[in-house]
Amino acid sequence: MKKIINDPGNVVSEALIGFAAAHRDLVRVNFGPDYIVRADAPVSGKVAVVSGGGSGHEPLHGGFVGAGMLDAAVPGPVFTSPTPDAVLAATQAADGGSGVLHIVKNYTGDVLNFETAAELADAEGINVSAVVINDDVAVEDSTYTAGRRGVGGTVPLEKITGAAAARGDDLAAVTAIAQRVIGSVRSMGVALTPCIVPHSGEPSFVLSDDEIEMGIGIHGEPGRHRIPMEPADTLVADLLAPVVEDLPFERGDRALLMVNGMGGTPLLELYLAFGIAAGLLEKQGIEVSRSLVGNYITSLEMQGMSVTLLRLDDELTQLWDAPVHTAALRWGM
Amino acid sequence: MTGGCDGPSVAAAIRAVAAAIAEQHVELTRLDREIGDGDHGENMNRGFKAVVAKLDADPGMTPGAILKLVAMTLMSTVGGASGPLYGTAFLRAATTVGDAGQLDAGAVGAALAAALGGVQARGKAVPGDKTIVDALVPAVEAAESARGNSVAEVLQAAAAAAQDAVATTIPLVARKGRASYLGERSAGHADPGATSTAVILRALAEAAKA
């Protein structure tokens, strides 16, 4: 294992030190318990949007803290949920008096810990609402979780929900927008190589040189099936078809197409894939009206990518376009 | 103890639980290695050690404050699913007893029932899923049947029922938690969570008797 680390047990806290140093204009980082909040938190009178989960998916979630997106993010150990006390502390730090929305990816640990934190926050008099994102079409019941996993759709969910909070929606309205995004977004991923969790030092699974895993989760959980490596045209078509069929997306729909890298795949290949996906969608009469290409929800150094499609209406488009200023996403301000 | 139990006796009982978990942690981890990820004993031991350290720092707490301290400490130190589950159990128990200075048998029974409610609300498990719930449900029922007796007798009844229930989890196929990923292969082993629940209740019962 070759990684730019010191003690594997300190990877997350040392990375947080660097994140704080690099983005002191945008965020404040608290240590023990660990969380990241907007530099100007709490924003009085605004619904706060808080997310979190295991580390190793950077820039998710800390890279999305800032104006127009998340108010706070709670990083757990690599691929492990943060504990309720940390989520509670972040919730308290972010609460501007108008309530807090928790955005939770559908993994057993994340759901348990965020629900517990919400109960604690409620006892402290903070109004907390929660949504659970489960956009992964790869498997109904994956090996590692109950129900569909939360994957790439988390990124547009956090952006659009953050924009709804920024324009002044109340907690019920922000929650409703989040639910609408969850109802309209679908994703699927593929792994070309496994990743190595620093504290284990071992690859998360084994793929031979000519094999790929279709329907991979963001922790390297098994997906739909293992197949021989194929050309990009076929690979992208195989990823996109289940995504389109699931909602289903239909002729005349407008959509955000996100092609996301798993950490070890170059942008050159991601753009190549985006071109193929956009072409396939055009043939089906689905208009790609917004796009996002890059590494936004990763699995350490895994090679691979995911395709996310979000059906847009005028309001969701407006919220997607609204100004955002975070470490990983910035436009309009 | 025949009457109610006050803060110091609850603190002593929690210390007894920590000692019992320390004694059993290797066995709990062995069970978890069979059907989970092999860290239950270590995680619980780390959590209760942290609890004891905090009890040492503040000797003057009410029973409810002690239960809340246990809850918050387990949540922040145990991790996995056990942290939020046991944390919620102790938190609901703490809420139920409120700021009473003394707990009688009725309050102890109510606290146990609230703990079960918390575990079920959080984990969504039902009896037969091969979880903590399989030990807690019979324990709460036994405590209910023993209502009207002393605190020690109520806890004794709960502990005995939980202990008996551990064996009934052996043939079960897990339907919740990490063991559920094993499917049929989870049968043939006692559930680590049900076992740690029995260890906790046994230690509470022994402490109440003393």
Contacts between the chains, C-beta under 8 A, distances in Angstrom:
chain1	res1	chain2	res2	distance
A	33	B	76	7.2
A	80	B	79	7.1
A	83	B	75	5.9
A	83	B	76	5.1
A	83	B	77	7.8
A	83	B	79	6.4
A	83	B	83	6.1
A	83	B	84	7.9
A	84	B	75	4.6
A	84	B	76	7.4
A	84	B	83	7.6
A	84	B	84	5.8
A	84	B	87	6.6
A	85	B	72	6.5
A	85	B	75	5.7
A	85	B	76	4.0
A	86	B	76	7.6
A	108	B	81	6.5
A	108	B	177	7.7
A	109	B	80	6.9
A	109	B	81	6.5
A	112	B	81	5.6
A	112	B	84	4.4
A	112	B	85	7.1
A	112	B	122	6.0
A	112	B	123	7.2
A	113	B	83	7.6
A	113	B	84	5.3
A	115	B	84	7.4
A	115	B	122	6.2
A	116	B	75	6.3
A	116	B	84	4.1
A	116	B	87	6.2
A	116	B	88	5.6
A	116	B	122	6.5
A	119	B	88	7.0
A	119	B	91	7.3
A	120	B	75	8.0
A	120	B	91	7.6
A	123	B	95	7.8
A	143	B	181	5.7
A	144	B	181	6.6
